[in-house]
Amino acid sequence: MDYGEYADTYFNIADKFENLFHRPVDLVTDKSLSNPYFIDSINQTKTLLYEY
């Protein structure tokens, strides 16, 4: 998938989740994180919606 298609897909799914849950949604991949304190904070509050 090229960068343009990836970006379109990313923002499309983020918008759909926000409409579904009626709240802001952050889509984050494990590979995009590097700060261990931020990772720990996310791990304390994250909710798994679907596991492949």
C-alpha positions as CSV (number, residue, x, y, z in Angstrom):
1,M,0.0,0.0,0.0
2,D,1.5,3.4,-0.9
3,Y,1.7,6.3,1.5
4,G,-1.3,8.1,0.1
5,E,-3.5,5.1,0.3
6,Y,-2.2,4.2,3.8
7,A,-3.0,7.8,5.1
8,D,-6.5,7.8,3.5
9,T,-7.2,4.4,5.1
10,Y,-5.8,5.4,8.5
11,F,-7.9,8.6,8.8
12,N,-11.0,6.9,7.4
13,I,-10.9,4.2,10.1
14,A,-10.1,6.7,12.8
15,D,-13.2,8.8,11.7
16,K,-15.3,5.6,11.7
17,F,-14.2,4.6,15.2
18,E,-14.9,8.2,16.5
19,N,-18.4,8.1,15.0
20,L,-19.0,4.6,16.4
21,F,-17.8,5.4,20.0
22,H,-18.8,9.1,20.1
23,R,-15.4,10.1,21.4
24,P,-11.9,10.9,20.2
25,V,-9.8,7.8,19.2
26,D,-6.0,7.5,18.8
27,L,-4.8,4.8,16.5
28,V,-1.3,3.9,17.5
29,T,1.0,1.1,16.3
30,D,3.6,-0.5,18.6
31,K,6.3,0.3,16.1
32,S,5.6,4.0,16.2
33,L,6.3,4.4,19.9
34,S,9.8,4.8,21.5
35,N,9.3,6.7,24.8
36,P,9.1,4.0,27.6
37,Y,7.1,6.3,29.9
38,F,4.6,7.0,27.2
39,I,4.4,3.3,26.4
40,D,3.7,2.5,30.0
41,S,1.0,5.1,30.2
42,I,-0.7,3.7,27.1
43,N,-0.4,0.1,28.4
44,Q,-2.3,1.1,31.6
45,T,-5.3,2.6,29.7
46,K,-5.4,0.8,26.3
47,T,-8.4,-1.3,25.3
48,L,-8.0,-4.2,22.8
49,L,-10.9,-4.1,20.4
50,Y,-9.9,-6.8,18.1
51,E,-7.1,-9.3,18.0
52,Y,-6.1,-11.1,14.8
